[in-house]
């Protein structure tokens, strides 16, 4: 892979061609680390395109807000994103980096004054992730803010919840115990007409290694020798580097677990009503184009019909927490 002044790399993400364009090698390196698990398609004709630009790179005025009314669909301390129904466009700014995701065209444009430090992180992580979620939704791949692990026979468990709930730590513990890794933050759901079963499709992104996680897992401690990249909250490592195992592509979910950190208690698991699980999952669905949003919600509902739901109060006894998760499968 060359790092030329004008670079485009093409990936096949669960059957959908995705091209990444950028003139900055740092952007391409960051995206390659995230998408390394997907096959490169150098001669393919991509359906979707992520295009990163910076001031002075010929961006012009393409990242001006669309015309017409809008409504907020994503709010963070760094900024907000809005949906413009007249043009089917997701637009907004996080920390000085703008996004214009034109879903009907299959194109996401991401632009900042200089994509370095914190702006590089915002461009290649939250904004790139949101773009992929929105674009892939239109092709029948519906995102879920969750980790996902699977046994060797394909039975899977989805670990859902807000940031800080303990999804990544639990996923690492399960990977260490021998389960197959699909994702630690975003998984995609697919439901084909000829096969009503909901399938989980992995998005084996680079893992964010925190000091807390490194204290719990000896395999992660060498990662602490280097600080996180400038502007990045955590050190990023691939699952292959940490545990010497390759990520799985798909599984059939049989359990949906919401972990909650309870470090001062013994790990406990309890059933959860599907209706309560739905209320926890719906806020992560971007309410954009009505038909796509409805299909997204219907797929989540089908998942809940398929799985058993639980809340896991995960204590400091990670080995027991791991046994509880595997026990429900």
RAVENCOR-V615986 format. One record per residue. N is the residue number from 1. RES is the residue in one small letter. NEAR is the number of other C-alpha atoms within 8 Angstrom. Layout:
N;RES;NEAR + N;RES;NEAR
//
This chain:
1;x;2 + 2;x;4 + 3;x;8 + 4;x;7 + 5;x;7 + 6;x;9 + 7;x;11 + 8;x;8 + 9;x;10 + 10;x;13 + 11;x;13 + 12;x;12 + 13;x;9 + 14;x;5 + 15;x;5 + 16;x;9 + 17;x;14 + 18;x;13 + 19;x;12 + 20;x;13 + 21;x;13 + 22;x;13 + 23;x;12 + 24;x;8 + 25;x;10 + 26;x;6 + 27;x;13 + 28;x;13 + 29;x;8 + 30;x;9 + 31;x;10 + 32;x;8 + 33;x;10 + 34;x;10 + 35;x;10 + 36;x;7 + 37;x;8 + 38;x;8 + 39;x;8 + 40;x;8 + 41;x;10 + 42;x;7 + 43;x;4 + 44;x;7 + 45;x;5 + 46;x;10 + 47;x;8 + 48;x;11 + 49;x;12 + 50;x;14 + 51;x;11 + 52;x;13 + 53;x;13 + 54;x;11 + 55;x;10 + 56;x;5 + 57;x;7 + 58;x;6 + 59;x;11 + 60;x;5 + 61;x;5 + 62;x;5 + 63;x;11 + 64;x;5 + 65;x;7 + 66;x;8 + 67;x;7 + 68;x;7 + 69;x;7 + 70;x;8 + 71;x;7 + 72;x;9 + 73;x;11 + 74;x;8 + 75;x;8 + 76;x;7 + 77;x;4 + 78;x;7 + 79;x;10 + 80;x;12 + 81;x;12 + 82;x;12 + 83;x;13 + 84;x;15 + 85;x;11 + 86;x;8 + 87;x;8 + 88;x;12 + 89;x;14 + 90;x;14 + 91;x;14 + 92;x;12 + 93;x;12 + 94;x;11 + 95;x;9 + 96;x;8 + 97;x;13 + 98;x;12 + 99;x;14 + 100;x;13 + 101;x;12 + 102;x;12 + 103;x;13 + 104;x;7 + 105;x;5 + 106;x;11 + 107;x;13 + 108;x;13 + 109;x;12 + 110;x;15 + 111;x;14 + 112;x;13 + 113;x;8 + 114;x;8 + 115;x;10 + 116;x;8 + 117;x;10 + 118;x;10 + 119;x;14 + 120;x;12 + 121;x;12 + 122;x;12 + 123;x;15 + 124;x;12 + 125;x;8 + 126;x;9 + 127;x;11 + 128;x;11 + 129;x;9 + 130;x;8 + 131;x;11 + 132;x;8 + 133;x;10 + 134;x;10 + 135;x;12 + 136;x;10 + 137;x;12 + 138;x;9 + 139;x;6 + 140;x;8 + 141;x;10 + 142;x;12 + 143;x;11 + 144;x;12 + 145;x;11 + 146;x;14 + 147;x;16 + 148;x;16 + 149;x;15 + 150;x;15 + 151;x;10 + 152;x;7 + 153;x;5 + 154;x;9 + 155;x;12 + 156;x;14 + 157;x;14 + 158;x;12 + 159;x;13 + 160;x;14 + 161;x;12 + 162;x;6 + 163;x;6 + 164;x;5 + 165;x;9 + 166;x;11 + 167;x;16 + 168;x;9 + 169;x;8 + 170;x;11 + 171;x;14 + 172;x;8 + 173;x;11 + 174;x;11 + 175;x;12 + 176;x;8 + 177;x;7 + 178;x;7 + 179;x;11 + 180;x;12 + 181;x;15 + 182;x;17 + 183;x;14 + 184;x;14 + 185;x;9 + 186;x;11 + 187;x;16 + 188;x;12 + 189;x;13 + 190;x;12 + 191;x;11 + 192;x;8 + 193;x;5 + 194;x;4 + 195;x;7 + 196;x;7 + 197;x;8 + 198;x;15 + 199;x;11 + 200;x;13 + 201;x;13 + 202;x;12 + 203;x;10 + 204;x;13 + 205;x;11 + 206;x;10 + 207;x;10 + 208;x;8 + 209;x;12 + 210;x;8 + 211;x;7 + 212;x;6 + 213;x;10 + 214;x;14 + 215;x;9 + 216;x;6 + 217;x;8 + 218;x;7 + 219;x;8 + 220;x;12 + 221;x;10 + 222;x;6 + 223;x;9 + 224;x;10 + 225;x;6 + 226;x;6 + 227;x;6 + 228;x;10 + 229;x;8 + 230;x;6 + 231;x;11 + 232;x;10 + 233;x;5 + 234;x;9 + 235;x;15 + 236;x;9 + 237;x;10 + 238;x;10 + 239;x;14 + 240;x;9 + 241;x;8 + 242;x;9 + 243;x;9 + 244;x;7 + 245;x;7 + 246;x;8 + 247;x;11 + 248;x;10 + 249;x;8 + 250;x;10 + 251;x;12 + 252;x;11 + 253;x;15 + 254;x;11 + 255;x;13 + 256;x;14 + 257;x;12 + 258;x;10 + 259;x;14 + 260;x;10 + 261;x;9 + 262;x;11 + 263;x;8 + 264;x;6 + 265;x;8 + 266;x;11 + 267;x;14 + 268;x;10 + 269;x;9 + 270;x;7 + 271;x;8 + 272;x;9 + 273;x;7 + 274;x;10 + 275;x;6 + 276;x;8 + 277;x;11 + 278;x;11 + 279;x;8 + 280;x;8 + 281;x;11 + 282;x;8 + 283;x;7 + 284;x;7 + 285;x;11 + 286;x;9 + 287;x;7 + 288;x;11 + 289;x;8 + 290;x;7 + 291;x;6 + 292;x;10 + 293;x;12 + 294;x;8 + 295;x;8 + 296;x;11 + 297;x;10 + 298;x;8 + 299;x;13 + 300;x;9 + 301;x;9 + 302;x;9 + 303;x;10 + 304;x;13 + 305;x;7 + 306;x;10 + 307;x;10 + 308;x;10 + 309;x;13 + 310;x;12 + 311;x;12 + 312;x;13 + 313;x;12 + 314;x;17 + 315;x;14 + 316;x;10 + 317;x;9 + 318;x;11 + 319;x;7 + 320;x;8 + 321;x;14 + 322;x;12 + 323;x;8 + 324;x;10 + 325;x;9 + 326;x;7 + 327;x;6 + 328;x;6 + 329;x;9
//
